[in-house]
Amino acid sequence: MQPPLLGAPVRHEWTLDPDFLTVNHGSFGATPRAVLAVQEDWRRRMQAQPTRFTQVVLPDALRAAAERLARFMGAEGKDLGFLENATVGCNAVLRSHRLQPGDEVLVLTHGYGAVRNTVRYVTELAGARMTEAAVPFPNPDADGVIAGLLAAITPRTRLVVLDHITSPSALVLPIERMVAACHERGVPVLVDGAHGPGQVGVDLPAIGADWYVGNCHKWLCAPTGSAFIWAAPDRQEGLHPVTISHGYDKGFLEEFDWTGTRDFSAFLAVPAAIDFHARLGGEALRARNVALADEATALLARRLNTEIGASGSLAGAMGVVRLPVAGDITAERARILRGRLLEAKTDAPLHVMAGSIWLRLSAHAYNEPADYERLAEVVAHVLRDAEW
C-alpha cells in the first residue's frame, strides 16, 4: 500500500488549529486523532471497572505495549519500562548512580537544560562535579564532536550523558561512535534520546548505550506523557524509578511497571502510534521530514540573509537558522521575540547559542514547503517591527 500524500492532505489527521502555523513538532509533539481514539478506548476500559482493569488487564497489556515498542527499536520488551517523559528517565539513572566526592559526570554543552539541572543536583549532593564536552557550533562535523568529547573525559569521569539529538541546536549526533569512544575509556553512557524515536531510526543494540531514554509523544506522535527507559541487562541491577513504590528491590520491571496510580492509557496507545507512523511511510516518512527540514532551513537562511546551524549527517527533521539580530544577545531578547511570534500565530522556538539568537523549526508529516514560506514572512515582519 502506498503511503498517503503528506503535508496539507493529511493535516486533518491531527486536531491542530488551522489558523496557527505549527512548525514546532519538537517541543511537545502532536497526537493524531486515530491515536487519541485508541487512548480514549483504553480509558473507557479502565473506568468500567478500575480494580479489575488494573489487576487483571493492565499487567499483560503494558508488557505487550512495551514489547511492541522495544521491537520497533530492535530490542526486547523485558529491558524496557514506560515513563512520563525522557527527563524522568534521566533522573532515574542519575539518581540511582552512586557518586563519590571528586567524581565527575560529563554532559554536552548543548545538553538539554532540565537534564543538565539534574546532573547539577546529583553532583552537588555528592560533592562531585558536572563537567562539559564542547560541541562545535555552527557547522559541526562528526569528527569535531568526537574530539570534543574525548578531550573532556578524565580519569574521574564516572558517567557520560549524551544527547542523541540536541534540543536547542537540533544536531543529530554520531551517537554510536560517541558511545563506543566512552566505553573505550571505561565510562558508562546514558543517552538522552528525547527526540530520537520517530525522527530517526533507533537501533538500541547497535547504539550500545548502557541506558537509553526517549519520548514517544514527540516524533512518534503517541499521546502526551508517553516515554520509556531502556537498560542493558547488565545495567538493570540497582536502577530505580524516581518514585520508590511497592516493587522496590524486586527487579527492573517490578519497579518501573508500577510506581503508583497513574493514567496508563498513554503507554497503552503507543502501539497505535507505531501503526500510524508506519501508515504514513515509516522510514520513508522520516527521510521525507529530514529533506523538508533541510529545504526549510535553506529557504529561511536565504530570505534572512543568514546561516543554518548544521547540514549533512548531523541534520535531522529539525533545523536552526541564525536570526540577523544586532546588539546585545540575551535570553530576554529571545523571549520577547518568541512572544511576538506566538502573537503572530506562529510556533517556532528561539535559543541563544554561539553569541546569536537561533530559530528552530521542525518538519513533520503535516508540514509542507508553503509553511516555511509563511514562516519566513512572519519572521521578517517580526524582526522589522522589533523595538528594543
N, C-alpha and C positions, 0 to 999 in steps of 0.2 A: 504494500500500500504506500502510495506517495504521501509524504507529509503535506499538510495544508500550506497554502500561501501564508507568509508571515507579514508582520507589520500591521497596518490598519485592518486587513481582513480577519485577523484573529484577536483584535483588541476587545471584542465583545466577550471573549472568554474570561476576562477579568472584570472587576467592578470599579475600575479606575474612573475618576472624574474626567469626563471628556473635555472639559474646559481647562484642564490643568496639563501643562507639559511635564510629563514624568520621564526624566532621563536620569533617574537615580535609583535604579533597582538595587544597587549595592548596599544601601543603608539598612533597609528593613525588608526588602523583597516585596512581593505582591502575590497573593494566593488566588489562583483561578477558581471560578465558580464550581467546576467539577470536583475539585479537591475540597472546597468548603462544604459541598453537599455530603461528601463521604465523612468528613469530620462531624457534621451535624448528625448523621446517622449513628455514629458511634456514641455521641452524647445522648441521643434518644434511648439507645440500648442500655446505657448506664443508668439513666434516670428511671427507666421502667422498673428496675429493682437493683439499687446500688450495691447492696451486700452480695447478692448473687453474682452480679457482673464482676465486682472487684475480686471475689474469692474464686469464682469458677471460670469466668470467661477471660478476664484480663491476663492472667499469667501466660497462658498459651498464645493469646493474641499479641501480647507485647513481644514475646520471643519470636513469633512469626514475622512481625514487622522488623525487628532487629536483624533477623536472618536475611530478609529481602534487601534491606539497606546495606548490610555487610557485603552481600553478593554483588551489589551494584558497584562496590569498590574493591572487588577481588578478595574479600576477606571472609571470615566466618562469624556467624552471629554470636557465638559464645564469648567472643572477645570485644563485644560492642554493647554499650549501655546508652540509654537515652538521657538527655539533659534538656534544660530550657534554652540555653544558648552556649556558644563556644567559650565565653568568658567564665561561665560556671565551671566548664571542664578544665580550663587553665587553672582556676582556683583550686580545683580538686587535686590536680597533680602537684602544684606548687606548695599547697598547704599540707600535703602528705609527705613532702620531701624533708628529710632531716638535715638541717644545715647546722654548721658549727661556726663560731666566731672566726672571721677571716676568710670564710668561703666566699666564692663569687658565683653569681647567676648572670649569665650573659644574655643580653637582648639586642635587638637591632635598633639602630637609630630611627628607623621607620616603623617600629613596632606599634601595635595598637595601644592607645593611651590607657584603656582600662586594664589591660594585661600588664603593662609597664607599672601601673599603680599596685597591682597585686604583687609583682616582684619586689617593688619597694617595700611593701608591707611585710612580706615574709623575711626579707633580708634584714630589715631594721629590727624586727623582732628577735632574730637570731644573732645579731651582731655581725652579720655578713654584709656583703655589699653588691649592688647591682652594677654591672659593667656593660659597655656598649660596643657593638661592632658597627663601624661606619658603613652605610650603604651609599655608594656613589650615586649622585643625582644632580642634574638630569642626565639623560642619555647614558645610563649604565650599561655594562656588559657583564656576562656571567662570570668571566674570569676576575673582573674587578670586585664583584660581590664576594666570591670565594676568598680572594686575597684579603679583603677587609675582615672577613670572619676569622680566618686563620690568624691574622695579626692580633686579634683581641682575645684569643684563648690563652690562658695561662695555666701553670700548674695548680692554681687554686680554683679553677673553674669546675664547678660540680654539676652544672646543668646549663644547657643552652636552650633558649626559647626562640624558635624560628617562625616567621610568617610564611605560609605557602604563597599567599597573595597579600601584599601590603595594603592596608586600608587607605591611608592618606595619599599615597603615590601610585597605587594600582599596579605595582610591579609583580609579575608572575616570576617568582624567584626559582633558580635552579635547585629545587628542593632535594632531589636525590643526591646530587653532588654535595650539597651542604651537609646533609645528614651523614653521608659517608666520611666527609672531612672531619666532622666532630667525633665520630666513632673511631677514626684512626688515631685521634688524640685521647681516646679512652673516656669521652664525655657523653653522657646520655642526652637525648634530644626530645623536647616537647614541641610538636608542630601545631601552631595555631592556624587551622585551615578554615577559618570562618567563611572565607569567600571561595573555597575550593569546590565542593560538590555542586555540580550543575553548571559551573563556569568553565572548568577544565576537567579533563578526565582524571580521576583519582584512583590510583592503584596502591592500596595501603601496603601490601607486602613489598612492592617494588620501591616505595619511598623509604621503607626501612626504619622509620622513626620508632622510638620507644613508646611514645604516646602521640596520638593524633586526635585533635578535637575539631569538629566542624559544625556548621549550621546547615540545616535542611530548609529553613524558612527564607533563605536568601535566593540563591540562583536555582535551587531545585524546586522552588515555589511550593513548598509544604506550608502548613499553617504556622502562624506566628507562635514562637515558643517551642520549636522542634529542632533539636540539635543532638549531638552524640559525642561520646568519648570512646575511642578505640585504644586498647592497651595490648602490647605484645604479651604473649602468655607468660614470659619470664619477668614481666614488669607489673603484674596484677597484684601480687602479694604486697600488702602494706599500702595499697592505693585505696583511699576512702572518699566518698562523696562529701560535699561541703556540709550537708546535713547528715549527722550521725543518727541512725534510727535502729529499727528492730533487727536489721541484718548485720549489724556491726560485728566484724571479725568472723563472718560466716562465708566469706568469699566475694569475689568481684561482682557477680551478677546478683547475689543476695542483697548486697549493699546498694547497688545502683538501681535495681529494678523497683525497689520500694524505699523511698525516703519519707513517706507520709502521703496524705491525701492530696492529690493534685488532679488537674484535668489532663488525662492521658490521651484524649482524643487527637491532639496534635501529633503525637507519636504514631498512633494507630493509622493516621491518614497518610503517613509517609509513603507507603506502597502506591497509593493513588497518585501522589506527586511524581513518583518514578515512572508510572504508566503515562502520565500526562507529558512528562519530559520526552519519553520515547515517542509518543504520538506526534509531537512537534518536530521530531527528527533525531533526538538523542545527540550522538556525536556530530552529525551534520548541523544541528541547531547550534551547538557550541561553537563550531567553526564559523558559522554564519555570523554569530554575535561578535566574535573576535574581529572578523573582517569589517563589520559595520562600525564597531568602535574605532578601528583604525581609520576608516573613511571619515568618521565624525570628528576625531581629534585633528586630522589633517585639514578638514574644512574650517574648523574653528580657528586653528592657528593661522590659516591664510587670511581669514576675514579680520582677525585682530592683529595681524602682522606680528606674530609672536612665535613661540615654540611649544612642542609637545614634550612630555616627560620621558617617554620611552617608546621604543619600536622593536620590531622583530620578535624574538622568542620570549622577551621579558614583558611583552604587551599582551593583555587579555581582553575580556569583554568590558573592561573599564579602561578609561584613559584620562590623563590630566593634561591641561593646557595652561600655560602661564598667562595671567591677566596683565595687560600693559598698564599697571598702576604705578605711578611715580610717588616719591616722597617716602615717609616712614611706613614701613610694612609691619603691621601689628595684627594680633588676633582680633582686636576690637574692630579694626577696619574690615577685616574679613567677615566678622559677624554682621556688621551693618550692611555690607553688600549682599550677604546671604539673605538677610531680611528683605532687602529690596527685590531680590529675585523671587522670593516667595510672594511678595505683594504683587509681582507681575505674573503670578500663577505659573511659576517655573521652579521645579525642584532639581537643583544641582548643587552639591556641597562644595565648600571652599576650604582650602587648607593653606597655612603658611609653611613654606618649605624653601630652603636654599635662598632665603632673602627675598622671596616673591610670594604673591598670592596665586594659588593654582586652583583652577576649576576642575572638578572630577565629574565625568559623565559616564553613564552606563548604557549598554545596548542589550536589550532582551528581545524576546520573540515579538512583542507588541510594538517595538520601535521600528522606524524606517528612516531613510535619509531626510525626508521632509521635516522630521522632528528636530534635526540638528541645524537645518536652515533656519528654522524658527528660533532655536536656541541662540544662534549667532546674532540674530537681530535683537533679541531681548537683551543679551549681554552687552552688546554695543550700546543699546539705548540706556541701560542702567549705568554703564561707565560714563557716558556723556553727561548724564544728569547728576552724577555723584557730586556732593558738596562735602568738603572735609573741614 
